Structure formats: C-alpha cells, structure tokens
Amino acid sequence: MKSEYIKYILYFVVAALVVVGIQLFFPNPINWNKNYNTRSKDPYGLYVFNKELPKLLSNQQLHKSSLTPYEYFDYNKVPADSSTTYLLVQNPYALDQVSVSKLMEKVANGADLVVASERFYYSYSLLLDTLQINTYDTKGKQLFFVDKSAKKDTIHLRDDYHSIFTISKPEKYTAIAKLNNNLSFISTKFGKGNVYLSTTPILLTNYYLLNKNQHSAQFTERFASYLKKDHIVWFDQNYDTDQIANNDSLFKIIFKYPSLRYAWYTLIIGLILYLIFYGKRRQRIVPIIEPVKNTTVEYVETVGNLYYQEKNHTQLLDKQIKYALHYIRTEYKILTQHLNDDFISKLQQKTMANEDDIKNFVHFINHFNTNYNYTQQDLIHFNLLLEKLHIHYGKSGK
C-alpha cells in the first residue's frame, strides 16, 4: 500500500515538472484584450501608467479607491472640493445615477473631474447629458493637440475606430486634442470646477507608453497636467487595499508566476481525481431504491375511460371540469371560485389564448348542469376548448 502512494506522488511530481518546463520554454501568447487593469502588464493594461503617475504629480497626494464615488463619499472623509481632482480611467462600473449627481455637485463646488473612457455608455451617458455632450464612433488614427505645444504634433493610433464628442454650444468648451479633426479631448467649466473628458484612454496603456515610436508619452504628460489639485482621488475598480501590505506568502508566490500556478492546479486536480477513483474502488455497492410511483394520473385515466365506455358523458364532463379548474389553480396560480371577467383576463395573460375561446370555456362551466344528459358532441366541444387553452393533464401533461 505504501508503494502505491509513492507511485502516485511520483506521477504528480513528474506532471508538475512537465507543466513547469512547458511554461518556461514556451512563451505565453500576448493578450491583446483591452483590460485597462492597473495590475496588468499586457499591452492594453495600465501597469506602467499606474507606476509612473505618482512621478508626474508634484507634491500632490494620490489616493485610490475601488468604491463607487457615492460609496467613497459616504465612507470616507473627503478633502475640500476646491483642492480635489477626481480621476476615472475606463471604469464603466464606477458611475451610477447617484454617483454622477454627487460628483457633479463636488465639481460645482470647485473640484475637478478628469474622465478617460473609450465609450461613454451606461451611467457615463448621465454625465454627458448633464454637460449636453453627445458621442459617436468614427474611423481615425491620427490624434494631435490643438495648441501645437506638444513636441510632436501627431500621434498615430493602432486601432481604427474611436469615439468622438459633438457639442451644441462650442463656446462653452475648450478643445485640447482632436482625432482626425474631431473632438476627442475637451474641457468645460461647470460651476466653480472643471470637467476634462477624453475618448482615448488607450494612449495611457503599456503598449503606447513603452513604444517609443508611438511618441505617446507626451499624451500621458499632458493628461497628468490636468490633475492640478493637491488631492487626487482615482476611482480604480482593480485597486486592492491588500496590495499595500507586503505579503510574501507561499501562495502569493505560487499564483504570481504562471508556471507555478499551473503546476499547482495540476497537483490539485490530480489529487481530486485520485480521491474520486480511489474512493470508487473502496466504496461498497449502494443498492438502487426505486422511487415511489405516483399512480394518481393512471387512476384518473382509468376512471375517465370507464365513464367514456359507459357513455356517461355528463359524469365525464363533470370530472373534466373539476380537473381543468384544478389544473388552472395549480399551474397558472389563478383562483377559480369566481369565473368572472377578472378570471378571464388573468387566464388569457397566462395562456395567451383567444379571448372568445376563454369566454366559451367559462360559459360552458357556468352553465354546466349535472342533471342534463350531455352528448358526445358536447364532450368533444369541451375537449377542443381545453386544447385551445393549453390545459393538459394525464399523459400529455406529465
């Protein structure tokens, strides 16, 4: 038995070494997804911008939060509005209706708001509605600053399609940068504060900041220059307060490196498979217990066939009416004490049947008389009504 355990352990170790070797000698494919994650070193992550932003600020305090603005204002002591800038970079889940209202209230009292987002959808549209701005997508790759003070006039973008701004009152807005002569970076005064909006957060990603041929570092410098206040609050959905603590635990090291992470997954999966198959070998046979059969439907069908064979159509109709009403109560959750207009309306909503068919159904039941000798044609007529109302019981309703 001991030798078997050693054999399985050796299998796991060899499998883990194989996975580690594959990860070491075969490079991981590049992830070109636009994640805008401040922890990601992928081309479209914000790792470099996250590290470099504090260096671009001069004697300013940068505070990050993964909360929404509404939650942040509710749980934290916020600096004076006149000395605070609020920053959002591609964070579509940070804004809700209450958060937008709170932010614009802060801006009106003297705070600044800087937003960089590829698409101003969802709650961002509330912000644009407040500022009377619209957006639409256009094809363009060349971005340039309007004031011509940049070291290089034009920045070439890798992707074709981007959002641009359209404004109804140009005199209230200042153009900072344009994308093929369309507004892509603007500012406006709102109350005592300022709002800065950009549709090209992609220029803040690792690919553009590390690619010197793109000359896009100047965009980052210009973008950071609008973070003027003493206190900068960055609403970052990927921010984790646990990052601050220097936690060098074993699991953190394992999950930090892909090769160790996959080796760990392989080991765990192997142990689970071993326990499953080893347990099946040792487990005694569990007898199969047949479930108790529900013979109610068979009983109803037997009684119905008995009435039909005896040509007792009145009794058969009486049973069918009772079971039809029972079906409506249990399946459609509609009370059947009063078959009135309210009942007809609710039954039509549930069955989507024709209103005239439902009225005929209700009329038949309301005028049903057990003392009357009904014919086979009456029975067929009532069954057709049940089919039109999608009322099925017996084998067809199982």
PAMARTI-573847 format. One record per residue (C-alpha): x, y, z; residue in one letter. Coordinates in steps of 0.5 Angstrom, whole numbers, plus 500, padded with zeros to 3 digits. Each point is the difference from the previous one (the first is absolute). Layout:
N
REC   east   north    up   residu
REC      X       Y     Z        A
...
// end
This chain:
398
REC   east   north    up   residu
REC    500     500   500        M
REC    506     505   502        K
REC    503     498   493        S
REC    493     502   496        E
REC    500     507   504        Y
REC    508     501   498        I
REC    498     499   493        K
REC    494     505   499        Y
REC    504     505   504        I
REC    506     499   494        L
REC    495     501   495        Y
REC    497     506   503        F
REC    507     503   500        V
REC    502     498   493        V
REC    494     503   498        A
REC    501     506   503        A
REC    507     501   498        L
REC    498     499   493        V
REC    495     506   500        V
REC    505     504   503        V
REC    505     498   494        G
REC    495     502   495        I
REC    498     506   503        Q
REC    508     502   501        L
REC    502     498   493        F
REC    494     502   496        F
REC    498     508   501        P
REC    493     502   502        N
REC    496     503   494        P
REC    499     507   500        I
REC    493     502   503        N
REC    497     506   495        W
REC    494     501   504        N
REC    498     507   503        K
REC    500     498   507        N
REC    502     507   503        Y
REC    503     497   506        N
REC    505     503   504        T
REC    503     494   502        R
REC    500     497   493        S
REC    507     500   496        K
REC    496     498   494        D
REC    501     505   494        P
REC    493     503   502        Y
REC    501     500   507        G
REC    501     507   505        L
REC    506     497   504        Y
REC    505     505   497        V
REC    495     506   501        F
REC    499     498   507        N
REC    507     500   502        K
REC    502     506   496        E
REC    494     504   502        L
REC    503     502   507        P
REC    506     502   497        K
REC    497     505   495        L
REC    496     503   506        L
REC    504     506   504        S
REC    499     500   508        N
REC    493     497   499        Q
REC    496     495   504        Q
REC    497     494   495        L
REC    495     496   504        H
REC    497     494   496        K
REC    493     496   502        S
REC    497     494   497        S
REC    493     503   502        L
REC    495     504   496        T
REC    500     508   501        P
REC    494     499   504        Y
REC    503     495   505        E
REC    506     503   500        Y
REC    497     507   503        F
REC    495     496   504        D
REC    506     496   504        Y
REC    506     505   500        N
REC    502     507   502        K
REC    501     504   493        V
REC    504     506   500        P
REC    498     506   498        A
REC    496     501   493        D
REC    505     505   498        S
REC    506     496   501        S
REC    498     494   497        T
REC    500     496   493        T
REC    496     494   499        Y
REC    503     495   494        L
REC    497     495   497        L
REC    503     496   494        V
REC    496     495   496        Q
REC    496     498   506        N
REC    493     499   498        P
REC    497     497   506        Y
REC    502     505   505        A
REC    495     505   498        L
REC    492     499   502        D
REC    495     506   500        Q
REC    501     502   507        V
REC    508     500   499        S
REC    499     504   494        V
REC    496     505   504        S
REC    505     500   506        K
REC    506     501   495        L
REC    497     506   496        M
REC    498     503   507        E
REC    507     500   502        K
REC    502     503   493        V
REC    495     505   501        A
REC    503     502   507        N
REC    507     500   497        G
REC    503     493   499        A
REC    503     498   493        D
REC    497     494   496        L
REC    505     496   495        V
REC    497     494   497        V
REC    503     496   494        A
REC    496     495   497        S
REC    499     496   493        E
REC    493     500   501        R
REC    495     505   504        F
REC    495     495   500        Y
REC    495     497   506        Y
REC    501     505   506        S
REC    505     504   496        Y
REC    494     503   496        S
REC    497     503   506        L
REC    507     504   501        L
REC    499     502   492        L
REC    493     502   501        D
REC    502     505   506        T
REC    505     503   495        L
REC    496     500   494        Q
REC    505     496   496        I
REC    499     494   495        N
REC    505     495   497        T
REC    500     495   494        Y
REC    505     496   497        D
REC    505     502   495        T
REC    505     497   496        K
REC    507     503   501        G
REC    507     499   502        K
REC    504     507   501        Q
REC    499     504   506        L
REC    503     507   501        F
REC    500     505   506        F
REC    496     507   498        V
REC    505     505   503        D
REC    506     497   496        K
REC    504     500   506        S
REC    502     493   500        A
REC    507     497   498        K
REC    497     496   494        K
REC    493     502   497        D
REC    497     494   498        T
REC    499     493   504        I
REC    499     494   496        H
REC    495     495   503        L
REC    500     493   499        R
REC    492     499   499        D
REC    496     503   495        D
REC    493     501   504        Y
REC    499     505   506        H
REC    495     504   503        S
REC    500     508   499        I
REC    496     506   503        F
REC    495     504   497        T
REC    497     506   504        I
REC    495     505   498        S
REC    503     506   504        K
REC    507     500   498        P
REC    501     507   503        E
REC    500     496   507        K
REC    505     495   498        Y
REC    508     500   499        T
REC    503     495   495        A
REC    506     497   503        I
REC    501     494   495        A
REC    497     498   493        K
REC    499     494   497        L
REC    500     501   492        N
REC    498     507   501        N
REC    494     497   505        N
REC    500     502   507        L
REC    503     494   505        S
REC    503     504   506        F
REC    496     506   502        I
REC    499     504   507        S
REC    494     504   502        T
REC    498     505   506        K
REC    495     497   505        F
REC    498     504   506        G
REC    507     502   503        K
REC    503     494   498        G
REC    503     497   493        N
REC    498     493   496        V
REC    505     497   496        Y
REC    498     495   495        L
REC    504     495   496        S
REC    498     494   495        T
REC    507     498   499        T
REC    502     496   507        P
REC    504     495   495        I
REC    505     505   500        L
REC    501     499   507        L
REC    501     493   499        T
REC    507     496   501        N
REC    501     499   492        Y
REC    500     507   499        Y
REC    504     502   506        L
REC    505     495   499        L
REC    500     501   492        N
REC    505     506   499        K
REC    498     500   492        N
REC    493     502   502        Q
REC    502     506   504        H
REC    494     500   504        S
REC    504     501   507        A
REC    498     508   498        Q
REC    493     498   501        F
REC    501     497   507        T
REC    503     506   502        E
REC    495     505   497        R
REC    495     495   503        F
REC    503     501   507        A
REC    501     507   500        S
REC    492     501   500        Y
REC    501     497   507        L
REC    501     506   503        K
REC    497     500   507        K
REC    504     498   507        D
REC    496     494   501        H
REC    499     495   494        I
REC    494     494   501        V
REC    501     495   495        W
REC    494     495   500        F
REC    503     494   497        D
REC    496     493   500        Q
REC    506     496   500        N
REC    503     503   506        Y
REC    501     496   506        D
REC    502     502   507        T
REC    504     494   501        D
REC    505     502   495        Q
REC    502     505   505        I
REC    503     494   505        A
REC    506     497   498        N
REC    497     493   500        N
REC    505     495   498        D
REC    497     494   502        S
REC    501     493   496        L
REC    493     500   497        F
REC    501     507   497        K
REC    507     498   497        I
REC    497     494   497        I
REC    494     504   497        F
REC    505     505   498        K
REC    503     496   495        Y
REC    496     497   494        P
REC    505     493   500        S
REC    499     499   508        L
REC    493     502   499        R
REC    498     495   495        Y
REC    504     495   504        A
REC    496     501   506        W
REC    494     499   496        Y
REC    502     493   497        T
REC    502     498   507        L
REC    493     502   503        I
REC    497     497   494        I
REC    504     493   500        G
REC    498     499   508        L
REC    493     501   499        I
REC    500     495   494        L
REC    504     495   504        Y
REC    495     501   506        L
REC    494     499   495        I
REC    503     494   497        F
REC    503     497   506        Y
REC    493     501   504        G
REC    496     497   495        K
REC    505     494   501        R
REC    499     499   507        R
REC    492     502   501        Q
REC    495     495   501        R
REC    495     499   495        I
REC    494     504   501        V
REC    493     497   499        P
REC    495     503   495        I
REC    494     502   503        I
REC    494     501   495        E
REC    496     507   501        P
REC    493     499   503        V
REC    496     501   493        K
REC    494     505   500        N
REC    494     496   498        T
REC    495     506   500        T
REC    501     501   493        V
REC    499     493   498        E
REC    494     500   505        Y
REC    496     506   496        V
REC    501     497   493        E
REC    497     493   503        T
REC    494     504   502        V
REC    500     504   494        G
REC    500     494   496        N
REC    495     497   504        L
REC    495     506   499        Y
REC    501     500   493        Y
REC    499     493   499        Q
REC    493     500   503        E
REC    498     506   496        K
REC    499     504   507        N
REC    502     507   496        H
REC    497     504   506        T
REC    505     497   505        Q
REC    506     500   496        L
REC    499     508   498        L
REC    499     501   508        D
REC    507     496   501        K
REC    503     504   495        Q
REC    497     507   502        I
REC    503     498   507        K
REC    507     498   498        Y
REC    500     506   495        A
REC    499     505   506        L
REC    505     496   504        H
REC    505     501   494        Y
REC    499     508   500        I
REC    501     500   507        R
REC    506     496   501        T
REC    503     502   493        E
REC    498     507   499        Y
REC    499     502   507        K
REC    493     503   499        I
REC    494     500   505        L
REC    494     496   497        T
REC    495     502   505        Q
REC    497     505   495        H
REC    500     499   493        L
REC    499     508   498        N
REC    504     505   496        D
REC    506     500   504        D
REC    501     493   500        F
REC    499     500   492        I
REC    505     506   500        S
REC    505     496   504        K
REC    499     494   496        L
REC    502     503   494        Q
REC    506     503   502        Q
REC    502     493   503        K
REC    498     496   494        T
REC    501     505   494        M
REC    493     497   497        A
REC    495     503   496        N
REC    495     504   505        E
REC    494     497   496        D
REC    502     493   502        D
REC    501     502   507        I
REC    493     503   501        K
REC    497     494   496        N
REC    504     496   506        F
REC    498     504   505        V
REC    493     500   497        H
REC    500     492   500        F
REC    502     499   507        I
REC    495     506   503        N
REC    494     496   496        H
REC    502     493   501        F
REC    494     496   504        N
REC    502     493   502        T
REC    492     499   499        N
REC    501     501   493        Y
REC    501     494   495        N
REC    506     502   496        Y
REC    502     497   494        T
REC    507     498   497        Q
REC    500     506   496        Q
REC    500     505   506        D
REC    506     495   503        L
REC    504     502   493        I
REC    498     507   500        H
REC    502     501   507        F
REC    507     496   499        N
REC    501     505   494        L
REC    500     505   505        L
REC    505     497   504        L
REC    505     499   495        E
REC    499     508   497        K
REC    501     502   508        L
REC    506     495   500        H
REC    497     497   506        I
REC    503     493   500        H
REC    500     494   505        Y
REC    501     493   500        G
REC    506     497   496        K
REC    500     506   496        S
REC    501     505   506        G
REC    506     495   503        K
// end
